[in-house]
Each structure stands twice: as structure tokens, then as C-alpha cells.
Amino acid sequence: MTVRYAVTFEFATRAPITLRGTVAGGRAATCVARATKAAQLALKPVGWSSVVCCLLERLDDAPDEVEDPVEG
């Protein structure tokens, strides 16, 4: 599966930082692990207090567009 993700590192005294992107994996847990690792490598957060990883959308399982019967 391929998913869009957002990973946010939150800090006690600083503004949060977020990375968004896409990642592929066989299961949701694999996608979360890969997204979190990509965010750690890209953002290099130090002293974070919490991490939030959201899988926003599955890209490979999106239904095909259905033709609108009104517009033909």
C-alpha cells in the first residue's frame, strides 16, 4: 500500500515541526515506521516531548472516479 503521511514532533517550549510525504509498505504498521524514520532523518529533532504520525490517505486503493449521471 502507498499512503500520504504527516509526522509531527512536539516540544515542551518550542513550536512543533512537521514533515509530510508519501511512503509505501505492506501493512499500516510498516508505513508508520517508515514515515517516522523518514521524518527523523529529514528533521533531525532534538529534545522532542511527543511524536504524532498520521496516515492521511491510501493512494493505491482510491476508487476510480464514477461518472456523474446528471452530467452524463
Phi and psi restraints in degrees (value plus and minus 20) as a CYANA .aco file:
   2 THR   PHI    -138.6   -98.6
   2 THR   PSI     113.7   153.7
   3 VAL   PHI    -153.9  -113.9
   3 VAL   PSI     133.2   173.2
   4 ARG   PHI    -110.1   -70.1
   4 ARG   PSI     122.6   162.6
   5 TYR   PHI    -156.8  -116.8
   5 TYR   PSI     143.8   183.8
   6 ALA   PHI    -158.0  -118.0
   6 ALA   PSI     107.0   147.0
   7 VAL   PHI    -138.9   -98.9
   7 VAL   PSI     106.5   146.5
   8 THR   PHI    -140.7  -100.7
   8 THR   PSI     111.1   151.1
   9 PHE   PHI    -122.1   -82.1
   9 PHE   PSI     106.6   146.6
  10 GLU   PHI    -129.0   -89.0
  10 GLU   PSI     127.4   167.4
  11 PHE   PHI    -145.7  -105.7
  11 PHE   PSI     135.9   175.9
  12 ALA   PHI     -88.9   -48.9
  12 ALA   PSI     -57.5   -17.5
  13 THR   PHI    -145.0  -105.0
  13 THR   PSI     -16.1    23.9
  14 ARG   PHI    -144.7  -104.7
  14 ARG   PSI     145.5   185.5
  15 ALA   PHI     -89.4   -49.4
  15 ALA   PSI     129.2   169.2
  16 PRO   PHI     -90.0   -50.0
  16 PRO   PSI     136.2   176.2
  17 ILE   PHI    -142.6  -102.6
  17 ILE   PSI     123.1   163.1
  18 THR   PHI    -152.5  -112.5
  18 THR   PSI     122.8   162.8
  19 LEU   PHI    -142.0  -102.0
  19 LEU   PSI     114.9   154.9
  20 ARG   PHI    -139.0   -99.0
  20 ARG   PSI     129.1   169.1
  21 GLY   PHI    -197.8  -157.8
  21 GLY   PSI    -183.6  -143.6
  22 THR   PHI    -146.6  -106.6
  22 THR   PSI     131.9   171.9
  23 VAL   PHI    -170.8  -130.8
  23 VAL   PSI     134.3   174.3
  24 ALA   PHI    -140.6  -100.6
  24 ALA   PSI     127.5   167.5
  25 GLY   PHI    -189.6  -149.6
  25 GLY   PSI     146.9   186.9
  26 GLY   PHI     -97.7   -57.7
  26 GLY   PSI     -49.4    -9.4
  27 ARG   PHI    -156.6  -116.6
  27 ARG   PSI     146.5   186.5
  28 ALA   PHI     -81.5   -41.5
  28 ALA   PSI     -60.9   -20.9
  29 ALA   PHI     -81.8   -41.8
  29 ALA   PSI     -57.4   -17.4
  30 THR   PHI     -86.4   -46.4
  30 THR   PSI     -61.4   -21.4
  31 CYS   PHI     -83.3   -43.3
  31 CYS   PSI     -61.6   -21.6
  32 VAL   PHI     -82.3   -42.3
  32 VAL   PSI     -65.6   -25.6
  33 ALA   PHI     -81.7   -41.7
  33 ALA   PSI     -63.8   -23.8
  34 ARG   PHI     -88.9   -48.9
  34 ARG   PSI     -57.8   -17.8
  35 ALA   PHI     -86.1   -46.1
  35 ALA   PSI     -63.0   -23.0
  36 THR   PHI     -85.0   -45.0
  36 THR   PSI     -61.5   -21.5
  37 LYS   PHI     -84.3   -44.3
  37 LYS   PSI     -61.6   -21.6
  38 ALA   PHI     -82.4   -42.4
  38 ALA   PSI     -60.0   -20.0
  39 ALA   PHI     -87.2   -47.2
  39 ALA   PSI     -60.1   -20.1
  40 GLN   PHI     -83.6   -43.6
  40 GLN   PSI     -60.2   -20.2
  41 LEU   PHI     -89.9   -49.9
  41 LEU   PSI     -58.7   -18.7
  42 ALA   PHI     -97.7   -57.7
  42 ALA   PSI     -61.7   -21.7
  43 LEU   PHI    -114.8   -74.8
  43 LEU   PSI     -44.3    -4.3
  44 LYS   PHI      27.3    67.3
  44 LYS   PSI      38.1    78.1
  45 PRO   PHI     -91.2   -51.2
  45 PRO   PSI     122.2   162.2
  46 VAL   PHI    -147.7  -107.7
  46 VAL   PSI     108.7   148.7
  47 GLY   PHI      56.5    96.5
  47 GLY   PSI       7.7    47.7
  48 TRP   PHI     -91.9   -51.9
  48 TRP   PSI     132.8   172.8
  49 SER   PHI    -124.6   -84.6
  49 SER   PSI     -44.6    -4.6
  50 SER   PHI    -175.3  -135.3
  50 SER   PSI     137.8   177.8
  51 VAL   PHI    -148.1  -108.1
  51 VAL   PSI     114.9   154.9
  52 VAL   PHI    -142.7  -102.7
  52 VAL   PSI     104.7   144.7
  53 CYS   PHI    -139.8   -99.8
  53 CYS   PSI     100.1   140.1
  54 CYS   PHI    -136.4   -96.4
  54 CYS   PSI     106.0   146.0
  55 LEU   PHI    -107.8   -67.8
  55 LEU   PSI      91.2   131.2
  56 LEU   PHI    -103.0   -63.0
  56 LEU   PSI     -58.2   -18.2
  57 GLU   PHI    -181.2  -141.2
  57 GLU   PSI     115.8   155.8
  58 ARG   PHI    -101.6   -61.6
  58 ARG   PSI     105.4   145.4
  59 LEU   PHI    -113.0   -73.0
  59 LEU   PSI     -54.0   -14.0
  60 ASP   PHI    -103.1   -63.1
  60 ASP   PSI     -33.2     6.8
  61 ASP   PHI    -129.6   -89.6
  61 ASP   PSI      -3.3    36.7
  62 ALA   PHI     -86.7   -46.7
  62 ALA   PSI     115.0   155.0
  63 PRO   PHI     -86.3   -46.3
  63 PRO   PSI     130.1   170.1
  64 ASP   PHI     -84.9   -44.9
  64 ASP   PSI     130.9   170.9
  65 GLU   PHI     -85.0   -45.0
  65 GLU   PSI     115.9   155.9
  66 VAL   PHI    -119.2   -79.2
  66 VAL   PSI     113.3   153.3
  67 GLU   PHI     -88.4   -48.4
  67 GLU   PSI     114.6   154.6
  68 ASP   PHI     -93.1   -53.1
  68 ASP   PSI      99.1   139.1
  69 PRO   PHI     -85.4   -45.4
  69 PRO   PSI     -44.1    -4.1
  70 VAL   PHI     -93.2   -53.2
  70 VAL   PSI     -61.9   -21.9
  71 GLU   PHI    -105.7   -65.7
  71 GLU   PSI     -35.1     4.9
